[in-house]
Every structure is written in structure tokens, then in C-alpha cells.
Amino acid sequence: MKTHETAAVLVPPTESWEPIQAIRRVHDRKIGRWMPHVTLLYPFRPRVEFDALAPVLAAACAEVSPFTLSLRHFHHFGHGHGRFTVWLDPEPHEALLALHAALVRVVPDCHDTARPADGFRPHLSVGQANGPAELARFLGDVEPTWTPITFEVHAVALIARAGATPFVVDRWIPLGARAENVASSS
């Protein structure tokens, strides 16, 4: 069984959050729910299953070596009725796609992020816009002043929340590492 109170994500290092959060404070109504992140699996398994899942997730993550991501370009998803989500594109995609595929192999019921017609599309959401004019203003405000962020990805974060509380990192699953190196935040 899956829940919307957990996810497997990539979290940029906290020292790179401020430029992202500056945009989110203005444009993202979900800033209080999520830290900056790239979703890998959501919805995910309940928090009570994390201990049992950790070894199989660690084995899957061991298949993928740490890698570098850059957040350079903004894109958007259209949701119909003039609603949009604006996001940063984590590049390059190859390592993210390999990581996602490795995780889905061990928890195949958590493949919801791969359901869109074009498959899994890694992204870091920074806000929403209602209507094409608001979308154009949003992009016009952020694109000209954006300085790309580059960071190393060393682990997948399993995050959880209870009810309306914000998500927090429960544990880190390292990339390219053995299962006994799983670090719990609880």
C-alpha cells in the first residue's frame, strides 16, 4: 500500500537552497510542505515499512554511482485550465533515469512518477502559475537573474510527514555504497 505522506527524493545540499527558496517564497504555495527536492518515487510506502525496505533500496542505490546535477533551465508543466507548475530541470538526465529505474525495479508498485505519457520527467518544482500571462511574468522574473546551481548527489532521501506537517528526511540511502551504510535521521 502507498501513501502520500512519504517519498523517495533527491535533496540538494542545504547550502544551495537559498536561491531556490527565494523563488519558492514568492511563487510556491507548497513551500511549507516540501524542502527543495527532485521526486523519484511518490506516493511511496508507509514510514513503518522503511526499516524493511532499506536493504533493498540500498542494493538498488548501490548500482548507481554518485553524480553531479546542474539546475540551469526553467520549464513548466501545463495542467489544463490555464494552470502551470514551473520547475528547474536537473541535468544531465541519464543518471537520474538510471536511479529511478533501479528504485522502481525493487518497489514496482511505486512507479507513479513514470506514468505520464512521456515517462519519468525529473524536475525540481519552484512554483505555480495561473494563466499564460502569470506564467510569462513568473519566467520573466526568474530566468534573467538565475545563476545555475551545481551539486553532487550522494544519496537518496526517504522523507515522511504526519498529516499536515512538513516533510522531513527520515534517512539517507547512499549511492554506490553497501547496504550497511544506510543512515537514519530518526
The 8 nearest C-alpha neighbors of each residue, nearest first, counted from 0:
[[1, 44, 2, 45, 43, 108, 109, 42],
 [2, 0, 44, 43, 42, 45, 3, 109],
 [1, 3, 4, 42, 43, 45, 44, 5],
 [2, 4, 42, 5, 43, 41, 1, 6],
 [3, 5, 160, 2, 159, 161, 6, 45],
 [6, 4, 159, 43, 158, 3, 2, 45],
 [7, 5, 41, 43, 158, 40, 157, 42],
 [6, 8, 157, 40, 39, 156, 158, 38],
 [9, 7, 38, 39, 156, 37, 155, 36],
 [8, 10, 37, 155, 36, 156, 38, 11],
 [9, 11, 36, 35, 8, 12, 37, 156],
 [12, 10, 13, 9, 36, 15, 35, 150],
 [13, 11, 14, 15, 10, 16, 150, 151],
 [12, 14, 16, 15, 11, 17, 10, 35],
 [13, 15, 12, 16, 17, 11, 18, 150],
 [16, 14, 13, 12, 17, 11, 18, 148],
 [17, 15, 13, 19, 14, 18, 20, 35],
 [16, 18, 20, 19, 21, 15, 14, 13],
 [19, 17, 21, 20, 16, 22, 15, 145],
 [20, 18, 16, 17, 21, 22, 23, 125],
 [19, 21, 23, 17, 22, 18, 24, 16],
 [22, 20, 18, 24, 19, 23, 17, 25],
 [23, 21, 20, 19, 24, 25, 26, 125],
 [22, 24, 27, 20, 26, 125, 25, 21],
 [25, 23, 21, 22, 20, 26, 27, 30],
 [26, 24, 23, 22, 27, 21, 126, 28],
 [25, 27, 126, 23, 24, 127, 22, 28],
 [28, 126, 26, 23, 29, 30, 127, 125],
 [27, 29, 30, 26, 126, 127, 31, 23],
 [30, 28, 27, 32, 31, 33, 126, 23],
 [31, 29, 32, 27, 28, 33, 23, 24],
 [30, 32, 29, 33, 165, 28, 34, 164],
 [33, 31, 165, 29, 30, 166, 164, 34],
 [34, 32, 166, 30, 31, 165, 35, 29],
 [33, 35, 36, 30, 32, 166, 10, 31],
 [36, 34, 10, 33, 123, 11, 16, 19],
 [37, 35, 10, 9, 123, 34, 8, 38],
 [36, 38, 123, 9, 8, 122, 121, 39],
 [39, 37, 8, 40, 36, 7, 9, 41],
 [38, 40, 8, 7, 99, 37, 41, 112],
 [41, 39, 7, 6, 38, 43, 109, 112],
 [42, 40, 43, 6, 112, 111, 109, 39],
 [41, 43, 3, 2, 1, 6, 40, 5],
 [44, 42, 41, 6, 1, 5, 2, 109],
 [43, 45, 1, 2, 0, 48, 46, 5],
 [46, 44, 47, 48, 2, 1, 5, 43],
 [45, 47, 48, 49, 44, 159, 5, 4],
 [46, 48, 45, 49, 50, 44, 51, 52],
 [47, 49, 46, 51, 45, 50, 52, 44],
 [50, 48, 52, 46, 51, 47, 53, 45],
 [51, 49, 53, 52, 48, 47, 54, 46],
 [50, 52, 48, 49, 53, 54, 55, 47],
 [53, 51, 49, 50, 55, 54, 56, 48],
 [52, 54, 56, 50, 55, 51, 49, 57],
 [53, 55, 57, 56, 178, 52, 58, 51],
 [56, 54, 58, 57, 52, 53, 59, 105],
 [55, 57, 59, 53, 58, 54, 52, 60],
 [58, 56, 178, 60, 54, 55, 59, 172],
 [57, 59, 61, 55, 56, 60, 178, 54],
 [58, 60, 56, 101, 57, 61, 62, 102],
 [59, 61, 174, 57, 62, 63, 58, 56],
 [175, 60, 62, 176, 58, 174, 59, 63],
 [61, 63, 60, 59, 175, 64, 58, 174],
 [64, 62, 175, 61, 60, 174, 98, 65],
 [63, 65, 175, 174, 66, 62, 61, 153],
 [66, 64, 153, 152, 174, 175, 63, 151],
 [67, 65, 152, 151, 64, 68, 94, 153],
 [66, 68, 151, 150, 152, 69, 149, 65],
 [69, 67, 90, 150, 149, 89, 151, 91],
 [68, 70, 149, 90, 89, 148, 71, 150],
 [69, 71, 89, 148, 147, 88, 87, 72],
 [72, 70, 147, 69, 148, 88, 87, 73],
 [73, 71, 88, 87, 70, 74, 142, 147],
 [74, 72, 87, 86, 88, 85, 75, 71],
 [75, 73, 86, 85, 87, 72, 88, 76],
 [74, 76, 85, 84, 86, 83, 77, 73],
 [75, 77, 84, 83, 78, 85, 74, 86],
 [78, 76, 83, 79, 82, 75, 84, 81],
 [77, 79, 82, 83, 76, 80, 81, 84],
 [80, 78, 81, 77, 82, 83, 76, 130],
 [79, 81, 82, 78, 130, 129, 77, 83],
 [82, 80, 130, 79, 129, 131, 83, 78],
 [83, 81, 129, 78, 80, 79, 130, 128],
 [84, 82, 77, 128, 76, 127, 78, 129],
 [83, 85, 127, 76, 75, 126, 128, 86],
 [86, 84, 75, 126, 125, 74, 127, 124],
 [87, 85, 124, 125, 123, 74, 73, 75],
 [86, 88, 73, 123, 72, 70, 122, 74],
 [87, 89, 122, 72, 70, 90, 73, 86],
 [90, 88, 70, 69, 68, 122, 87, 91],
 [91, 89, 92, 69, 68, 88, 70, 71],
 [90, 92, 93, 89, 68, 94, 69, 95],
 [91, 93, 90, 95, 94, 96, 89, 121],
 [92, 94, 96, 95, 91, 97, 90, 98],
 [95, 93, 97, 96, 92, 98, 66, 91],
 [96, 94, 98, 92, 97, 93, 99, 121],
 [95, 97, 99, 93, 94, 98, 92, 100],
 [98, 96, 94, 100, 95, 99, 101, 93],
 [99, 97, 95, 101, 100, 96, 94, 63],
 [98, 100, 96, 102, 101, 97, 39, 95],
 [99, 101, 103, 97, 98, 102, 96, 104],
 [102, 100, 98, 104, 59, 99, 103, 97],
 [103, 101, 99, 104, 100, 105, 59, 98],
 [102, 104, 107, 106, 100, 105, 101, 110],
 [103, 105, 101, 102, 107, 106, 100, 59],
 [106, 104, 103, 102, 107, 55, 56, 101],
 [107, 105, 103, 108, 109, 104, 102, 110],
 [108, 106, 103, 109, 104, 110, 105, 102],
 [107, 109, 106, 110, 103, 111, 1, 0],
 [110, 108, 107, 111, 106, 43, 40, 42],
 [109, 111, 112, 113, 108, 107, 103, 40],
 [110, 112, 114, 113, 109, 41, 42, 40],
 [113, 111, 110, 119, 114, 40, 41, 39],
 [114, 112, 119, 118, 111, 110, 115, 120],
 [113, 115, 111, 112, 118, 116, 110, 119],
 [116, 114, 118, 117, 113, 119, 112, 111],
 [115, 117, 118, 114, 113, 119, 120, 112],
 [116, 118, 115, 119, 120, 114, 113, 112],
 [119, 117, 113, 115, 116, 114, 120, 112],
 [118, 120, 113, 112, 121, 117, 115, 114],
 [119, 121, 118, 122, 113, 117, 112, 115],
 [122, 120, 119, 37, 89, 38, 88, 95],
 [121, 123, 88, 37, 87, 86, 89, 124],
 [122, 124, 37, 87, 86, 36, 125, 88],
 [125, 123, 86, 126, 85, 122, 87, 84],
 [126, 124, 23, 86, 85, 27, 22, 123],
 [127, 125, 27, 26, 85, 23, 84, 124],
 [126, 128, 84, 83, 85, 27, 26, 129],
 [129, 127, 83, 134, 133, 82, 130, 84],
 [128, 130, 82, 81, 133, 83, 134, 127],
 [129, 131, 81, 133, 132, 82, 128, 134],
 [130, 132, 134, 133, 135, 81, 129, 128],
 [133, 131, 135, 134, 130, 136, 129, 137],
 [134, 132, 136, 135, 130, 131, 128, 129],
 [133, 135, 131, 137, 128, 132, 136, 138],
 [134, 136, 132, 138, 133, 137, 139, 131],
 [137, 135, 139, 133, 134, 138, 140, 132],
 [138, 136, 134, 140, 139, 135, 133, 141],
 [137, 139, 135, 141, 140, 136, 142, 134],
 [140, 138, 136, 137, 141, 135, 142, 143],
 [141, 139, 137, 138, 136, 142, 143, 144],
 [140, 142, 138, 139, 144, 143, 145, 137],
 [141, 143, 145, 138, 144, 139, 140, 73],
 [144, 142, 145, 141, 139, 140, 138, 146],
 [145, 143, 142, 141, 146, 140, 139, 147],
 [144, 146, 142, 143, 141, 147, 71, 18],
 [145, 147, 144, 148, 71, 18, 70, 143],
 [148, 146, 71, 70, 145, 149, 69, 72],
 [149, 147, 70, 69, 146, 150, 71, 15],
 [150, 148, 69, 68, 70, 147, 67, 151],
 [151, 149, 68, 67, 69, 152, 148, 11],
 [150, 152, 67, 66, 153, 68, 65, 149],
 [153, 151, 66, 65, 67, 154, 150, 68],
 [152, 154, 65, 174, 173, 151, 66, 155],
 [155, 153, 173, 174, 172, 171, 152, 156],
 [154, 156, 172, 9, 171, 8, 173, 7],
 [157, 155, 171, 8, 7, 9, 170, 158],
 [156, 158, 7, 170, 169, 6, 168, 171],
 [159, 157, 168, 169, 167, 6, 5, 166],
 [160, 158, 5, 166, 4, 167, 169, 46],
 [161, 159, 166, 4, 164, 165, 162, 167],
 [160, 162, 164, 163, 4, 159, 165, 166],
 [161, 163, 164, 160, 4, 165, 3, 166],
 [162, 164, 161, 165, 160, 32, 166, 4],
 [163, 165, 161, 162, 160, 166, 32, 31],
 [166, 164, 32, 160, 33, 31, 167, 163],
 [165, 167, 160, 159, 33, 158, 32, 164],
 [168, 166, 158, 159, 169, 160, 165, 34],
 [167, 169, 158, 170, 157, 156, 184, 159],
 [168, 170, 184, 158, 157, 185, 183, 167],
 [171, 169, 183, 184, 157, 182, 168, 156],
 [170, 172, 156, 182, 155, 154, 173, 181],
 [171, 173, 155, 181, 154, 57, 156, 170],
 [174, 172, 154, 176, 153, 171, 155, 181],
 [173, 175, 60, 154, 61, 176, 153, 65],
 [174, 61, 176, 64, 63, 62, 60, 65],
 [177, 175, 61, 174, 173, 178, 180, 60],
 [176, 178, 179, 180, 61, 57, 58, 175],
 [179, 177, 57, 180, 54, 181, 58, 176],
 [180, 178, 181, 177, 54, 57, 176, 182],
 [179, 181, 178, 177, 182, 176, 173, 172],
 [182, 180, 172, 179, 178, 171, 173, 183],
 [183, 181, 171, 170, 180, 184, 172, 173],
 [182, 184, 170, 185, 169, 171, 181, 172],
 [185, 183, 170, 169, 168, 182, 171, 167],
 [184, 183, 169, 170, 168, 182, 167, 171]]
